[in-house]
Amino acid sequence: MWVLLTRRLFISKDWGVPTGPAVVFSHGWPLNSDAWENQMHFLGSQGYRVIAHDRRGHGRSSQPWTGNDMDTYADDLLQLFVHLDVRNATMVGHSTGGGEVARFIGRHGTSRVSKAVLVGAVPPLMVSTPANLEGLPMSTFDDLRKGMHENRAKLFRDIPSTVFFGYNRPGATPSQGLIDSWFAQGMAAGFVNAYDCIKAFSETDFTPDLQKMAKVGLPVLILHGDDDQLVPVGNHARKAASIIGVSATLNVYKGGDHGLPSTHVDQVNRDLLHFLRS
């Protein structure tokens, strides 16, 4: 379906049982809602209403020059919640989408949200700072921006062919299908939108958002691979769980890579369903 939000086209999927409990998915960079189709089909078949959007500038949504930041992403998503009358939802975010989920809750509260799931998610903070010495150096993200300027198509082939799905590890068996799907989704994103999103996912500090989750006791499931080469488990999932505290459940996938929704489909589906039913 398409929705006109603040004079721009915003594409979303609204599948499953219309009267079922709502599960809203937020995708990673530079992908789109197609990245969640395995989980959406599975949960929709289990009686849930499953919704996923193409973030502004990504996938089939329009490509505005401005607003490519976490606050605006969260505000866009709120407009979708209102338009679709989504209430009592479980929000699920992967990678950058996990940041979007955290910022949505930090910025707009939990009046429409009952639970959250963070999968390979970027909170609390990716880039290294004096307060986050374990973070990645700014040069990591500068290299991404440089790669986009020099040859975005090559960059968007290299990432899924290596670190995203762990295909650079000894003994790995690359799936050309997953590589091609990642490439197609990435190339569908607007250049400026994907470029600006690098700053959004790497430099946004989500610590206050996680603290708000903790304050209201929001149940949060955190799924993360212990071999995530892009968003290391120690500085992300473990820190996030520590900040959220007793309402957080952390599941670490042994040998898991960054692309868990695609490489660990059955395990992610089982964990989501168990959390939704708990």
C-alpha positions in Angstrom: 0.0 0.0 0.0 1.1 3.6 -0.3 0.5 6.5 2.1 1.0 10.2 1.4 2.8 11.6 4.4 3.8 15.2 4.4 3.7 15.4 0.6 5.8 12.4 0.0 5.1 8.8 -1.0 5.6 6.3 1.8 5.4 2.6 0.9 4.4 0.0 3.4 3.2 -3.6 3.5 0.2 -4.4 5.7 -0.2 -8.2 5.7 -1.6 -11.0 7.7 -4.8 -10.9 9.8 -6.2 -7.3 10.0 -7.6 -7.9 13.4 -4.6 -9.7 14.8 -2.0 -8.3 17.2 0.2 -5.8 15.2 3.9 -6.4 14.6 5.7 -3.5 12.9 9.1 -4.0 11.3 11.9 -1.5 10.6 14.6 -2.5 8.2 18.4 -1.9 8.1 20.6 0.3 5.9 20.4 0.6 2.9 17.6 -2.0 2.5 13.8 -1.9 2.5 10.8 -3.8 3.8 11.6 -6.8 1.6 14.3 -7.7 4.1 11.6 -8.8 6.5 9.4 -10.9 4.2 10.4 -14.2 5.8 9.4 -13.0 9.2 6.3 -11.3 7.9 5.0 -14.3 6.1 5.6 -16.6 9.1 4.0 -14.3 11.7 1.1 -13.4 9.3 0.4 -17.1 9.0 0.3 -17.3 12.8 -2.5 -14.8 13.0 -0.6 -11.5 13.4 -1.1 -8.3 11.5 2.4 -7.6 10.1 3.4 -4.2 8.8 6.7 -3.0 7.3 7.6 0.3 5.7 10.2 1.5 3.2 12.0 4.2 5.2 12.1 7.6 3.5 14.6 7.5 0.7 14.7 3.7 0.7 13.0 1.1 -1.5 9.9 2.4 -3.1 9.3 5.4 -0.9 10.1 8.8 -2.3 13.6 10.3 -2.0 13.5 13.6 -0.2 16.7 15.7 0.0 16.1 16.5 3.7 15.0 14.6 6.8 17.4 11.7 6.6 17.9 11.5 10.3 16.6 9.4 13.2 14.2 12.0 14.6 12.5 12.3 11.2 12.5 8.6 10.7 10.7 8.2 14.0 8.2 11.0 13.1 7.5 9.4 9.8 6.8 6.1 11.5 4.4 7.7 13.9 2.4 9.1 11.0 2.1 5.5 9.6 1.0 4.3 13.0 -1.7 6.9 13.1 -2.8 6.4 9.5 -3.1 2.6 10.0 -4.5 3.0 13.5 -1.8 0.8 15.0 -2.0 0.2 18.7 -0.5 -2.2 21.2 2.2 -3.1 18.7 5.4 -5.0 19.0 8.1 -3.1 17.1 10.9 -5.1 15.5 14.0 -3.4 14.2 17.2 -4.8 12.5 20.5 -2.8 12.5 19.6 0.8 11.6 16.0 -0.2 12.1 16.7 -1.1 15.7 17.9 2.5 16.2 14.6 3.7 14.6 12.6 1.6 17.0 14.6 3.0 20.0 14.2 6.6 18.8 10.5 6.1 18.1 9.9 4.9 21.7 12.3 7.6 23.2 10.6 10.3 21.1 6.9 9.2 21.1 6.5 7.0 24.1 4.8 3.7 24.4 1.1 4.6 24.1 1.0 2.6 20.9 3.7 0.1 21.7 3.6 -2.9 24.1 7.0 -4.7 23.3 10.1 -4.2 21.2 12.7 -6.4 19.5 16.2 -5.3 18.5 18.0 -7.6 16.0 21.7 -6.9 15.3 20.8 -3.3 16.3 23.0 -0.2 16.4 22.0 1.1 19.9 23.5 2.4 22.1 26.1 4.1 19.8 28.3 3.0 17.0 31.0 5.6 16.6 33.9 5.9 19.1 33.7 8.9 21.4 35.4 9.7 24.7 32.4 8.2 26.4 32.3 5.2 24.0 35.9 4.2 23.5 34.9 0.7 22.3 33.0 2.2 19.4 34.2 2.0 15.8 36.5 4.8 14.6 35.0 7.6 12.5 37.2 6.4 9.6 35.0 3.3 9.3 32.0 5.5 8.3 34.1 7.9 6.3 35.2 4.9 4.2 31.5 4.0 3.6 30.9 7.5 2.4 34.0 7.5 0.2 33.0 4.1 -1.2 29.6 5.5 -2.1 31.1 8.4 -4.0 33.7 6.3 -5.8 31.5 3.4 -6.8 28.3 2.8 -5.0 27.5 -0.3 -7.0 30.8 -1.9 -6.1 30.4 -1.0 -2.4 26.9 -2.5 -2.4 28.3 -5.7 -3.9 31.2 -6.0 -1.6 29.3 -5.6 1.7 26.9 -8.5 1.3 29.6 -10.6 -0.3 31.7 -10.4 2.8 31.0 -9.0 6.3 27.2 -8.6 6.3 26.4 -12.3 6.0 29.8 -13.5 7.2 30.7 -14.8 3.8 34.3 -13.8 4.4 34.7 -16.4 7.2 36.6 -19.7 6.4 34.2 -22.4 5.4 31.3 -20.0 4.7 29.0 -20.9 1.8 27.8 -17.7 0.1 24.3 -17.4 -1.2 24.3 -15.6 -4.5 20.6 -15.0 -4.0 21.0 -13.2 -0.7 23.9 -11.1 -2.2 21.8 -10.2 -5.2 18.8 -9.3 -3.1 20.9 -7.1 -0.8 22.4 -5.4 -3.8 19.0 -4.8 -5.5 17.5 -3.3 -2.3 20.5 -1.1 -1.7 20.6 0.3 -5.2 16.9 1.1 -5.0 17.7 3.6 -2.2 18.2 7.2 -3.1 21.9 8.2 -3.1 21.5 11.1 -0.8 19.3 9.2 1.5 21.6 6.2 1.9 24.6 8.6 2.2 23.0 10.7 5.0 21.7 7.6 6.7 25.3 6.6 7.5 25.6 9.6 9.8 22.2 8.8 11.3 22.9 5.2 12.2 26.6 5.7 13.3 26.5 9.0 15.2 23.1 9.0 16.9 23.4 8.2 20.6 20.4 6.1 21.6 21.3 5.8 25.2 18.6 8.1 26.4 16.0 6.1 24.3 17.1 2.9 25.9 16.9 4.5 29.3 13.3 5.5 28.6 12.5 1.9 27.8 14.0 0.9 31.1 12.0 3.5 33.0 8.7 2.2 31.7 9.7 -1.4 32.0 9.0 -2.1 28.3 9.7 -5.8 27.5 12.5 -5.9 25.0 14.0 -8.9 23.2 17.5 -8.5 21.9 18.8 -10.9 19.2 22.4 -10.6 18.2 25.1 -12.8 16.6 28.4 -13.2 18.4 30.2 -13.0 15.1 28.5 -9.8 13.9 31.4 -8.0 12.2 29.5 -4.7 11.6 27.7 -4.2 14.9 29.8 -6.0 17.5 27.8 -7.8 20.2 29.8 -6.5 23.1 29.4 -2.8 22.4 25.8 -3.1 21.3 23.5 -5.9 22.4 25.3 -6.5 25.7 25.4 -2.7 26.5 21.8 -2.2 25.4 20.6 -5.1 27.6 22.6 -3.6 30.5 21.0 -0.2 30.1 17.4 -1.6 29.7 17.9 -3.8 32.7 15.4 -6.4 34.0 12.9 -6.0 31.2 15.4 -7.0 28.5 16.0 -10.5 27.3 19.3 -11.1 25.4 19.6 -14.1 23.0 23.1 -14.4 21.5 23.4 -16.6 18.4 26.6 -18.6 18.4 28.5 -17.9 15.2 25.7 -15.5 14.1 26.5 -12.8 11.6 24.9 -9.4 11.0 22.1 -10.6 8.7 20.3 -12.8 11.1 16.8 -12.3 9.6 18.1 -13.8 6.4 20.7 -16.3 7.5 19.0 -17.6 10.7 15.4 -17.5 9.5 13.9 -20.3 11.5 15.6 -19.4 14.7 14.6 -15.7 14.5 11.0 -16.7 13.6 10.9 -19.0 16.6 12.3 -16.4 19.0 9.9 -13.7 17.7 6.9 -16.0 18.1 7.9 -17.1 21.6 8.3 -13.5 22.6 5.0 -12.4 21.1 3.2 -15.1 22.9 4.9 -14.6 26.3 
